[in-house]
Amino acid sequence: MGVSPSAMSHAIRGLEEGSAFGCFRGPPSVTASQQLLAQVRSALTDVQDALDQPSGLRDKPVDRVRL
């Protein structure tokens, strides 16, 4: 995913603290994690698509900049 282990750990900790699923790291919650991922997968795809869209415009000039 291109994310450092430390950043991923902080992100997971944030999910743990802000959800009703409890800890995502242990075997009993693997099912809960899989259910959560299944529910948010399309939203994550939409976010990634939205983030990718402006990068496609990077090489196309839009306007002039005057200094």
C-alpha positions in Angstrom: 0.0 0.0 0.0 3.0 2.3 0.1 2.5 3.1 3.8 5.1 2.7 6.5 4.4 0.2 9.2 4.2 3.0 11.8 1.7 4.9 9.8 -0.4 1.8 9.3 -0.3 1.0 13.0 -1.5 4.6 13.8 -4.3 4.3 11.2 -5.4 0.9 12.7 -5.3 2.3 16.2 -7.6 5.1 15.0 -10.0 2.6 13.6 -9.9 0.6 16.8 -10.7 3.7 18.9 -13.4 5.0 16.7 -15.4 1.8 16.1 -17.6 -0.7 17.8 -15.6 -3.6 16.4 -13.0 -3.5 19.1 -9.4 -4.6 18.4 -8.8 -5.6 14.7 -5.5 -7.3 15.4 -6.5 -10.5 17.2 -7.9 -13.7 15.7 -11.4 -13.3 17.1 -11.9 -10.1 15.3 -10.7 -11.3 11.9 -14.3 -11.8 10.8 -15.2 -8.3 12.0 -12.3 -6.9 10.0 -13.3 -8.8 6.9 -16.9 -7.6 7.2 -15.8 -4.0 7.7 -13.5 -4.2 4.6 -16.3 -5.7 2.5 -18.6 -2.8 3.5 -16.1 0.0 2.8 -14.2 -1.4 -0.2 -16.3 0.5 -2.7 -15.9 3.7 -0.7 -12.2 3.2 -0.6 -12.1 2.7 -4.4 -14.2 5.9 -4.9 -11.7 7.8 -2.7 -8.7 6.4 -4.6 -10.4 7.3 -8.0 -11.0 10.9 -6.7 -7.4 11.2 -5.7 -6.1 9.9 -9.0 -8.3 12.2 -11.1 -6.4 15.5 -10.5 -3.0 13.8 -11.2 -4.3 13.1 -14.8 -4.8 16.8 -15.3 -1.2 17.6 -14.1 0.2 17.6 -17.6 -2.5 19.7 -19.2 -2.1 23.5 -18.9 -5.3 25.2 -17.7 -4.4 28.9 -17.6 -1.5 31.3 -17.8 0.4 32.5 -14.8 1.6 36.1 -14.9 4.3 37.3 -12.6 
